[in-house]
Amino acid sequence: MIWVSRVREWEGFIEHVMVGDATDLIMGIHNVQILYLSGSTIEVLTFCCKAIPMFNNLTHLTIESNTKFGWDSLLILLKKCPNLKTLIF
């Protein structure tokens, strides 16, 4: 199981606790054509994934995010989707 703890603020610093590694999971789905990412999934990409692979077959990506975390990972993911035709927020 992979989870990211709630954000804790302490003296102006934000701390995230990572448990697990989602790299194998992301590598296992890199051949999909259609992908839905929730806000929690984007957080996992940010804190629990060492590398994001190429998603050469991905043509349709739906993203649901109500979080302030994960936008850097999302930009990296978009750069790894050369055949993306549809992006839904």
Secondary structure as GFF3:
##gff-version 3
##sequence-region A 1 89
A	DSSP	beta_strand	3	4	.	.	.	ID=ss1
A	DSSP	beta_strand	8	10	.	.	.	ID=ss2
A	DSSP	beta_strand	13	15	.	.	.	ID=ss3
A	DSSP	beta_strand	18	19	.	.	.	ID=ss4
A	DSSP	alpha_helix	23	28	.	.	.	ID=ss5
A	DSSP	beta_strand	34	37	.	.	.	ID=ss6
A	DSSP	alpha_helix	39	48	.	.	.	ID=ss7
A	DSSP	beta_strand	60	63	.	.	.	ID=ss8
A	DSSP	alpha_helix	71	79	.	.	.	ID=ss9
A	DSSP	beta_strand	86	88	.	.	.	ID=ss10
###
